Amino acid sequence: MNIAAEPYPFDFIPERCALLIIDMQRDFLEPGGFGEMLGNDVSQLRRAIEPNVKLLAAWRAAKLRVIHTREGHLADLTDLHASKKNRGSPAMRIGDEGPMGRILVRGEQGHDIIPELYPQEEEPVVDKPGKGAFHATDLHDLLKHNGICQLVVTGVTTEVCVSTTVREANDRGYDCLIVEDCVASYFPEFHKWSLEMTKAQGGIFGWVSESGHLLGALEKWSASTSGANAGSAGSAANMMVNQKRESTGATKC
Ligand code: TIU
């Protein structure tokens, strides 16, 4: 199934594709967290919430794989490099007590995903200490075990954790599509150029599209499988892989 995208249409294989939502955490999107501590205007990111809500609802309705990530550190900060802790000169640092609990520490309120996009029980949440979602996590194994070779990537921020993750994924053989209206940055120009860099040179890191195109494709997919893929996302999707690959001629992954 082709999805309109740049630099050219994306060959969407729904049952082999996961929606990867990067770091939609209170620490980045709400005042008093890590994002604001770094000197950023967190309101810049909120425009991505509503398009993500719609895309996530459609993805869930289609019973396809959803994975969330969170950036953060262990309570004892043993996974926090001194370089990350000491970078810049913020008034508060990772691990300090803020209005939403200890900044960027797992288990604290600020570290959690915003209520609008809260993960459902069957949706894996990958906790990562770095910017990329593959570094020091089991994401690659999780994707391989679930037969996933394509990623539709959303979340924050475009040029930091989204871009780092897409670059990591690209080097591991995944086809990535970034959803332009579902990613956001504290710096609009970095957002723009990060997307430009992704799709330049024939899609050097991947594809860029808009949520409207994905919603249309998901609707078609749901209609074509109506009822056949009911049940848990993983098992239903896996059972349909071979049959669908034959019928679509998809041999890319
Ligand atoms: N500072 C910034 O733009 N982003 C981060 O620190 N983390 C993520 O992008 N998630």
py3Dmol code that shows the C-alpha trace and the ligand (Angstrom):
import py3Dmol

protein = """\
ATOM      1  CA  MET A   1       0.000   0.000   0.000  1.00  0.00           C
ATOM      2  CA  ASN A   2       1.575   3.285  -1.097  1.00  0.00           C
ATOM      3  CA  ILE A   3       1.475   6.318   1.186  1.00  0.00           C
ATOM      4  CA  ALA A   4       2.084   9.774  -0.251  1.00  0.00           C
ATOM      5  CA  ALA A   5       5.426  10.882   1.161  1.00  0.00           C
ATOM      6  CA  GLU A   6       8.636  12.666   0.307  1.00  0.00           C
ATOM      7  CA  PRO A   7      10.958  12.063  -1.421  1.00  0.00           C
ATOM      8  CA  TYR A   8       8.695   9.386  -2.988  1.00  0.00           C
ATOM      9  CA  PRO A   9       5.739   7.201  -1.916  1.00  0.00           C
ATOM     10  CA  PHE A  10       6.316   4.916   1.063  1.00  0.00           C
ATOM     11  CA  ASP A  11       5.542   1.230   0.494  1.00  0.00           C
ATOM     12  CA  PHE A  12       3.553   0.705   3.722  1.00  0.00           C
ATOM     13  CA  ILE A  13       3.321  -2.900   4.907  1.00  0.00           C
ATOM     14  CA  PRO A  14       0.981  -2.505   7.894  1.00  0.00           C
ATOM     15  CA  GLU A  15       1.640  -5.844   9.571  1.00  0.00           C
ATOM     16  CA  ARG A  16       5.423  -5.289   9.412  1.00  0.00           C
ATOM     17  CA  CYS A  17       5.247  -1.671  10.563  1.00  0.00           C
ATOM     18  CA  ALA A  18       5.211  -0.313  14.127  1.00  0.00           C
ATOM     19  CA  LEU A  19       4.143   3.121  15.285  1.00  0.00           C
ATOM     20  CA  LEU A  20       7.071   4.347  17.397  1.00  0.00           C
ATOM     21  CA  ILE A  21       6.109   7.283  19.616  1.00  0.00           C
ATOM     22  CA  ILE A  22       9.201   8.984  20.975  1.00  0.00           C
ATOM     23  CA  ASP A  23       9.337  10.571  24.440  1.00  0.00           C
ATOM     24  CA  MET A  24       5.908  12.232  24.675  1.00  0.00           C
ATOM     25  CA  GLN A  25       6.687  12.765  28.351  1.00  0.00           C
ATOM     26  CA  ARG A  26       5.632  15.453  30.792  1.00  0.00           C
ATOM     27  CA  ASP A  27       9.334  16.286  31.258  1.00  0.00           C
ATOM     28  CA  PHE A  28       9.457  17.595  27.675  1.00  0.00           C
ATOM     29  CA  LEU A  29       5.927  18.914  27.150  1.00  0.00           C
ATOM     30  CA  GLU A  30       4.983  20.486  30.479  1.00  0.00           C
ATOM     31  CA  PRO A  31       6.462  23.357  32.482  1.00  0.00           C
ATOM     32  CA  GLY A  32       8.827  22.412  35.300  1.00  0.00           C
ATOM     33  CA  GLY A  33      10.489  19.460  33.558  1.00  0.00           C
ATOM     34  CA  PHE A  34      13.714  18.683  31.758  1.00  0.00           C
ATOM     35  CA  GLY A  35      12.802  20.612  28.595  1.00  0.00           C
ATOM     36  CA  GLU A  36      12.126  23.831  30.468  1.00  0.00           C
ATOM     37  CA  MET A  37      15.196  23.273  32.648  1.00  0.00           C
ATOM     38  CA  LEU A  38      17.282  23.422  29.459  1.00  0.00           C
ATOM     39  CA  GLY A  39      15.826  26.868  28.752  1.00  0.00           C
ATOM     40  CA  ASN A  40      13.162  25.849  26.224  1.00  0.00           C
ATOM     41  CA  ASP A  41       9.610  27.080  25.603  1.00  0.00           C
ATOM     42  CA  VAL A  42       7.714  23.819  26.102  1.00  0.00           C
ATOM     43  CA  SER A  43       4.530  25.197  24.521  1.00  0.00           C
ATOM     44  CA  GLN A  44       6.266  24.724  21.132  1.00  0.00           C
ATOM     45  CA  LEU A  45       5.797  20.971  21.427  1.00  0.00           C
ATOM     46  CA  ARG A  46       2.112  20.867  22.255  1.00  0.00           C
ATOM     47  CA  ARG A  47       0.963  21.210  18.631  1.00  0.00           C
ATOM     48  CA  ALA A  48       2.040  17.596  18.074  1.00  0.00           C
ATOM     49  CA  ILE A  49      -0.313  16.192  20.728  1.00  0.00           C
ATOM     50  CA  GLU A  50      -3.631  16.259  18.862  1.00  0.00           C
ATOM     51  CA  PRO A  51      -2.326  14.727  15.589  1.00  0.00           C
ATOM     52  CA  ASN A  52      -0.638  12.001  17.668  1.00  0.00           C
ATOM     53  CA  VAL A  53      -3.888  11.304  19.517  1.00  0.00           C
ATOM     54  CA  LYS A  54      -5.704  10.793  16.201  1.00  0.00           C
ATOM     55  CA  LEU A  55      -2.948   8.665  14.669  1.00  0.00           C
ATOM     56  CA  LEU A  56      -2.622   6.509  17.791  1.00  0.00           C
ATOM     57  CA  ALA A  57      -6.388   5.925  17.880  1.00  0.00           C
ATOM     58  CA  ALA A  58      -6.367   4.827  14.220  1.00  0.00           C
ATOM     59  CA  TRP A  59      -3.309   2.616  14.744  1.00  0.00           C
ATOM     60  CA  ARG A  60      -4.971   0.940  17.726  1.00  0.00           C
ATOM     61  CA  ALA A  61      -8.222   0.504  15.795  1.00  0.00           C
ATOM     62  CA  ALA A  62      -6.233  -1.213  13.015  1.00  0.00           C
ATOM     63  CA  LYS A  63      -4.714  -3.518  15.689  1.00  0.00           C
ATOM     64  CA  LEU A  64      -1.163  -2.827  14.586  1.00  0.00           C
ATOM     65  CA  ARG A  65       1.918  -2.657  16.799  1.00  0.00           C
ATOM     66  CA  VAL A  66       2.476   0.461  18.924  1.00  0.00           C
ATOM     67  CA  ILE A  67       5.685   1.118  20.876  1.00  0.00           C
ATOM     68  CA  HIS A  68       6.350   4.073  23.187  1.00  0.00           C
ATOM     69  CA  THR A  69       9.716   5.330  24.412  1.00  0.00           C
ATOM     70  CA  ARG A  70      10.727   7.408  27.406  1.00  0.00           C
ATOM     71  CA  GLU A  71      14.036   9.128  28.007  1.00  0.00           C
ATOM     72  CA  GLY A  72      15.164   8.897  31.620  1.00  0.00           C
ATOM     73  CA  HIS A  73      17.509   7.500  34.219  1.00  0.00           C
ATOM     74  CA  LEU A  74      17.624   5.067  37.103  1.00  0.00           C
ATOM     75  CA  ALA A  75      16.929   6.567  40.523  1.00  0.00           C
ATOM     76  CA  ASP A  76      20.573   6.103  41.564  1.00  0.00           C
ATOM     77  CA  LEU A  77      21.712   7.759  38.293  1.00  0.00           C
ATOM     78  CA  THR A  78      24.197   4.946  37.619  1.00  0.00           C
ATOM     79  CA  ASP A  79      23.172   5.054  33.934  1.00  0.00           C
ATOM     80  CA  LEU A  80      23.785   8.800  33.645  1.00  0.00           C
ATOM     81  CA  HIS A  81      27.087   9.762  32.082  1.00  0.00           C
ATOM     82  CA  ALA A  82      28.866  12.707  33.707  1.00  0.00           C
ATOM     83  CA  SER A  83      28.931  14.335  30.256  1.00  0.00           C
ATOM     84  CA  LYS A  84      25.103  14.405  30.112  1.00  0.00           C
ATOM     85  CA  LYS A  85      24.709  15.467  33.744  1.00  0.00           C
ATOM     86  CA  ASN A  86      27.200  18.331  33.525  1.00  0.00           C
ATOM     87  CA  ARG A  87      26.461  19.676  30.007  1.00  0.00           C
ATOM     88  CA  GLY A  88      25.542  23.380  29.948  1.00  0.00           C
ATOM     89  CA  SER A  89      24.822  25.464  33.005  1.00  0.00           C
ATOM     90  CA  PRO A  90      21.189  24.825  33.925  1.00  0.00           C
ATOM     91  CA  ALA A  91      19.770  25.985  37.260  1.00  0.00           C
ATOM     92  CA  MET A  92      18.713  22.378  37.889  1.00  0.00           C
ATOM     93  CA  ARG A  93      20.213  19.128  36.681  1.00  0.00           C
ATOM     94  CA  ILE A  94      18.970  15.610  35.961  1.00  0.00           C
ATOM     95  CA  GLY A  95      18.092  13.998  39.300  1.00  0.00           C
ATOM     96  CA  ASP A  96      17.314  17.265  41.080  1.00  0.00           C
ATOM     97  CA  GLU A  97      13.885  17.690  42.675  1.00  0.00           C
ATOM     98  CA  GLY A  98      11.478  19.684  40.465  1.00  0.00           C
ATOM     99  CA  PRO A  99       7.737  20.369  40.568  1.00  0.00           C
ATOM    100  CA  MET A 100       7.030  17.026  38.830  1.00  0.00           C
ATOM    101  CA  GLY A 101       9.493  15.036  40.934  1.00  0.00           C
ATOM    102  CA  ARG A 102      13.163  14.349  40.217  1.00  0.00           C
ATOM    103  CA  ILE A 103      14.071  15.628  36.754  1.00  0.00           C
ATOM    104  CA  LEU A 104      14.209  12.891  34.077  1.00  0.00           C
ATOM    105  CA  VAL A 105      14.236  10.042  36.611  1.00  0.00           C
ATOM    106  CA  ARG A 106      12.232   6.872  35.966  1.00  0.00           C
ATOM    107  CA  GLY A 107       9.124   6.482  38.098  1.00  0.00           C
ATOM    108  CA  GLU A 108       8.727  10.228  38.699  1.00  0.00           C
ATOM    109  CA  GLN A 109       5.638  12.124  37.483  1.00  0.00           C
ATOM    110  CA  GLY A 110       7.623  14.186  35.010  1.00  0.00           C
ATOM    111  CA  HIS A 111       9.115  11.093  33.413  1.00  0.00           C
ATOM    112  CA  ASP A 112       5.723   9.631  32.600  1.00  0.00           C
ATOM    113  CA  ILE A 113       3.973   9.866  29.248  1.00  0.00           C
ATOM    114  CA  ILE A 114       1.355  12.614  28.932  1.00  0.00           C
ATOM    115  CA  PRO A 115      -2.199  11.423  29.718  1.00  0.00           C
ATOM    116  CA  GLU A 116      -3.455  12.083  26.159  1.00  0.00           C
ATOM    117  CA  LEU A 117      -1.119   9.405  24.763  1.00  0.00           C
ATOM    118  CA  TYR A 118      -0.904   7.080  27.732  1.00  0.00           C
ATOM    119  CA  PRO A 119       0.211   3.555  26.724  1.00  0.00           C
ATOM    120  CA  GLN A 120      -2.215   0.672  26.896  1.00  0.00           C
ATOM    121  CA  GLU A 121      -1.182  -2.462  28.739  1.00  0.00           C
ATOM    122  CA  GLU A 122      -0.154  -4.411  25.626  1.00  0.00           C
ATOM    123  CA  GLU A 123       1.945  -1.574  24.215  1.00  0.00           C
ATOM    124  CA  PRO A 124       5.654  -1.894  25.059  1.00  0.00           C
ATOM    125  CA  VAL A 125       7.325   1.115  26.659  1.00  0.00           C
ATOM    126  CA  VAL A 126      11.059   1.259  25.986  1.00  0.00           C
ATOM    127  CA  ASP A 127      13.024   3.159  28.634  1.00  0.00           C
ATOM    128  CA  LYS A 128      16.177   4.679  27.223  1.00  0.00           C
ATOM    129  CA  PRO A 129      19.003   6.592  28.883  1.00  0.00           C
ATOM    130  CA  GLY A 130      20.100   8.312  25.682  1.00  0.00           C
ATOM    131  CA  LYS A 131      18.635  10.239  22.796  1.00  0.00           C
ATOM    132  CA  GLY A 132      18.440   7.288  20.402  1.00  0.00           C
ATOM    133  CA  ALA A 133      15.905   4.552  21.212  1.00  0.00           C
ATOM    134  CA  PHE A 134      18.297   1.770  20.135  1.00  0.00           C
ATOM    135  CA  HIS A 135      21.209   2.737  22.386  1.00  0.00           C
ATOM    136  CA  ALA A 136      21.291   0.632  25.593  1.00  0.00           C
ATOM    137  CA  THR A 137      17.769  -0.773  25.053  1.00  0.00           C
ATOM    138  CA  ASP A 138      16.235  -4.000  23.710  1.00  0.00           C
ATOM    139  CA  LEU A 139      14.253  -2.201  20.986  1.00  0.00           C
ATOM    140  CA  HIS A 140      16.038  -3.933  18.085  1.00  0.00           C
ATOM    141  CA  ASP A 141      15.297  -7.408  19.537  1.00  0.00           C
ATOM    142  CA  LEU A 142      11.717  -6.436  20.303  1.00  0.00           C
ATOM    143  CA  LEU A 143      11.160  -5.342  16.705  1.00  0.00           C
ATOM    144  CA  LYS A 144      12.834  -8.418  15.234  1.00  0.00           C
ATOM    145  CA  HIS A 145      10.816 -10.779  17.424  1.00  0.00           C
ATOM    146  CA  ASN A 146       7.636  -9.112  16.234  1.00  0.00           C
ATOM    147  CA  GLY A 147       8.545  -9.194  12.546  1.00  0.00           C
ATOM    148  CA  ILE A 148       8.771  -5.414  12.288  1.00  0.00           C
ATOM    149  CA  CYS A 149      10.945  -3.874   9.569  1.00  0.00           C
ATOM    150  CA  GLN A 150       9.269  -0.491   9.080  1.00  0.00           C
ATOM    151  CA  LEU A 151       8.786   2.317  11.596  1.00  0.00           C
ATOM    152  CA  VAL A 152       6.358   5.212  11.500  1.00  0.00           C
ATOM    153  CA  VAL A 153       7.995   7.632  13.903  1.00  0.00           C
ATOM    154  CA  THR A 154       6.359  10.445  15.882  1.00  0.00           C
ATOM    155  CA  GLY A 155       7.140  12.353  19.080  1.00  0.00           C
ATOM    156  CA  VAL A 156       9.648  14.854  20.378  1.00  0.00           C
ATOM    157  CA  THR A 157      11.929  16.487  19.645  1.00  0.00           C
ATOM    158  CA  THR A 158      12.334  16.353  15.890  1.00  0.00           C
ATOM    159  CA  GLU A 159      16.057  17.041  15.670  1.00  0.00           C
ATOM    160  CA  VAL A 160      17.116  15.354  18.908  1.00  0.00           C
ATOM    161  CA  CYS A 161      15.492  12.046  19.949  1.00  0.00           C
ATOM    162  CA  VAL A 162      13.342  11.531  16.831  1.00  0.00           C
ATOM    163  CA  SER A 163      16.198  12.181  14.430  1.00  0.00           C
ATOM    164  CA  THR A 164      18.759  10.208  16.460  1.00  0.00           C
ATOM    165  CA  THR A 165      16.390   7.230  16.604  1.00  0.00           C
ATOM    166  CA  VAL A 166      15.635   7.366  12.878  1.00  0.00           C
ATOM    167  CA  ARG A 167      19.344   7.445  12.072  1.00  0.00           C
ATOM    168  CA  GLU A 168      19.994   4.491  14.388  1.00  0.00           C
ATOM    169  CA  ALA A 169      17.064   2.583  12.844  1.00  0.00           C
ATOM    170  CA  ASN A 170      18.203   3.354   9.309  1.00  0.00           C
ATOM    171  CA  ASP A 171      21.630   1.859  10.015  1.00  0.00           C
ATOM    172  CA  ARG A 172      19.937  -1.278  11.361  1.00  0.00           C
ATOM    173  CA  GLY A 173      17.933  -1.822   8.186  1.00  0.00           C
ATOM    174  CA  TYR A 174      14.552  -0.314   9.074  1.00  0.00           C
ATOM    175  CA  ASP A 175      12.575   1.863   6.667  1.00  0.00           C
ATOM    176  CA  CYS A 176      11.445   4.896   8.651  1.00  0.00           C
ATOM    177  CA  LEU A 177       8.718   7.392   7.906  1.00  0.00           C
ATOM    178  CA  ILE A 178       8.528  10.536  10.064  1.00  0.00           C
ATOM    179  CA  VAL A 179       5.065  12.071  10.414  1.00  0.00           C
ATOM    180  CA  GLU A 180       5.647  15.796  10.028  1.00  0.00           C
ATOM    181  CA  ASP A 181       2.664  17.087  12.053  1.00  0.00           C
ATOM    182  CA  CYS A 182       3.231  14.485  14.799  1.00  0.00           C
ATOM    183  CA  VAL A 183       6.776  15.589  15.613  1.00  0.00           C
ATOM    184  CA  ALA A 184       7.816  18.925  17.105  1.00  0.00           C
ATOM    185  CA  SER A 185      10.822  20.880  18.260  1.00  0.00           C
ATOM    186  CA  TYR A 186      11.509  23.801  20.592  1.00  0.00           C
ATOM    187  CA  PHE A 187      13.155  25.330  17.494  1.00  0.00           C
ATOM    188  CA  PRO A 188      10.914  25.530  14.402  1.00  0.00           C
ATOM    189  CA  GLU A 189      13.873  25.946  12.064  1.00  0.00           C
ATOM    190  CA  PHE A 190      15.600  22.831  13.448  1.00  0.00           C
ATOM    191  CA  HIS A 191      12.324  20.921  12.947  1.00  0.00           C
ATOM    192  CA  LYS A 192      12.161  22.037   9.338  1.00  0.00           C
ATOM    193  CA  TRP A 193      15.774  21.284   8.511  1.00  0.00           C
ATOM    194  CA  SER A 194      15.800  17.997  10.353  1.00  0.00           C
ATOM    195  CA  LEU A 195      12.958  16.798   8.122  1.00  0.00           C
ATOM    196  CA  GLU A 196      14.704  18.208   5.046  1.00  0.00           C
ATOM    197  CA  MET A 197      17.879  16.290   5.937  1.00  0.00           C
ATOM    198  CA  THR A 198      15.922  13.072   6.421  1.00  0.00           C
ATOM    199  CA  LYS A 199      14.354  13.106   2.982  1.00  0.00           C
ATOM    200  CA  ALA A 200      17.237  14.660   1.002  1.00  0.00           C
ATOM    201  CA  GLN A 201      19.470  12.577  -1.276  1.00  0.00           C
ATOM    202  CA  GLY A 202      16.681  10.169  -2.217  1.00  0.00           C
ATOM    203  CA  GLY A 203      15.612   9.642   1.410  1.00  0.00           C
ATOM    204  CA  ILE A 204      19.045   9.302   2.966  1.00  0.00           C
ATOM    205  CA  PHE A 205      17.522   8.544   6.393  1.00  0.00           C
ATOM    206  CA  GLY A 206      13.902   7.877   5.424  1.00  0.00           C
ATOM    207  CA  TRP A 207      10.581   9.355   4.355  1.00  0.00           C
ATOM    208  CA  VAL A 208       8.459  12.279   5.563  1.00  0.00           C
ATOM    209  CA  SER A 209       4.667  12.355   5.345  1.00  0.00           C
ATOM    210  CA  GLU A 210       1.602  13.783   7.128  1.00  0.00           C
ATOM    211  CA  SER A 211      -0.816  12.094   9.487  1.00  0.00           C
ATOM    212  CA  GLY A 212      -3.735  12.561   7.062  1.00  0.00           C
ATOM    213  CA  HIS A 213      -2.086  10.199   4.571  1.00  0.00           C
ATOM    214  CA  LEU A 214      -1.497   7.587   7.287  1.00  0.00           C
ATOM    215  CA  LEU A 215      -5.076   7.868   8.541  1.00  0.00           C
ATOM    216  CA  GLY A 216      -6.390   7.189   5.037  1.00  0.00           C
ATOM    217  CA  ALA A 217      -4.154   4.142   4.635  1.00  0.00           C
ATOM    218  CA  LEU A 218      -5.094   2.765   8.061  1.00  0.00           C
ATOM    219  CA  GLU A 219      -8.772   3.144   7.250  1.00  0.00           C
ATOM    220  CA  LYS A 220      -8.287   1.164   4.037  1.00  0.00           C
ATOM    221  CA  TRP A 221      -6.266  -1.485   5.864  1.00  0.00           C
ATOM    222  CA  SER A 222      -8.890  -1.829   8.614  1.00  0.00           C
ATOM    223  CA  ALA A 223     -11.659  -2.155   6.023  1.00  0.00           C
ATOM    224  CA  SER A 224      -9.722  -4.773   4.037  1.00  0.00           C
ATOM    225  CA  THR A 225      -9.059  -6.921   7.090  1.00  0.00           C
ATOM    226  CA  SER A 226     -12.370  -6.181   8.863  1.00  0.00           C
ATOM    227  CA  GLY A 227     -12.537  -8.581  11.775  1.00  0.00           C
ATOM    228  CA  ALA A 228      -9.822 -10.879  10.446  1.00  0.00           C
ATOM    229  CA  ASN A 229      -7.152  -9.268  12.568  1.00  0.00           C
ATOM    230  CA  ALA A 230      -9.167  -8.991  15.769  1.00  0.00           C
ATOM    231  CA  GLY A 231      -7.363 -10.073  18.923  1.00  0.00           C
ATOM    232  CA  SER A 232      -3.987  -9.069  20.272  1.00  0.00           C
ATOM    233  CA  ALA A 233      -1.963  -6.838  17.989  1.00  0.00           C
ATOM    234  CA  GLY A 234       1.163  -9.002  18.008  1.00  0.00           C
ATOM    235  CA  SER A 235      -0.280 -12.436  17.383  1.00  0.00           C
ATOM    236  CA  ALA A 236      -2.860 -11.298  14.855  1.00  0.00           C
ATOM    237  CA  ALA A 237      -0.318  -9.301  12.916  1.00  0.00           C
ATOM    238  CA  ASN A 238       2.191 -12.144  12.927  1.00  0.00           C
ATOM    239  CA  MET A 239      -0.335 -14.687  11.703  1.00  0.00           C
ATOM    240  CA  MET A 240      -1.175 -12.495   8.760  1.00  0.00           C
ATOM    241  CA  VAL A 241       2.363 -11.702   7.715  1.00  0.00           C
ATOM    242  CA  ASN A 242       2.971 -14.478   5.228  1.00  0.00           C
ATOM    243  CA  GLN A 243      -0.472 -14.406   3.727  1.00  0.00           C
ATOM    244  CA  LYS A 244      -0.408 -10.639   3.292  1.00  0.00           C
ATOM    245  CA  ARG A 245       3.134 -10.554   1.960  1.00  0.00           C
ATOM    246  CA  GLU A 246       2.146 -12.954  -0.758  1.00  0.00           C
ATOM    247  CA  SER A 247      -0.955 -11.044  -1.646  1.00  0.00           C
ATOM    248  CA  THR A 248       0.783  -7.663  -1.727  1.00  0.00           C
ATOM    249  CA  GLY A 249       4.006  -8.930  -3.254  1.00  0.00           C
ATOM    250  CA  ALA A 250       5.844  -7.311  -0.375  1.00  0.00           C
ATOM    251  CA  THR A 251       9.286  -8.843  -0.209  1.00  0.00           C
ATOM    252  CA  LYS A 252      11.175  -5.838   1.002  1.00  0.00           C
ATOM    253  CA  CYS A 253      11.662  -7.056   4.530  1.00  0.00           C
TER     254      CYS A 253
END
"""
ligand_1 = """\
10
TIU
N 16.462 18.745 24.369
C 15.761 18.189 23.384
O 15.414 18.814 22.382
N 15.398 16.891 23.470
C 15.790 15.979 24.416
O 16.593 16.257 25.297
N 15.219 14.737 24.338
C 14.345 14.334 23.351
O 14.345 14.875 22.248
N 13.459 13.399 23.658
"""
view = py3Dmol.view(width=600, height=400)
view.addModel(protein, "pdb")
view.setStyle({"model": 0}, {"cartoon": {"style": "trace"}})
view.addModel(ligand_1, "xyz")
view.setStyle({"model": 1}, {"stick": {}})
view.zoomTo()
view.show()
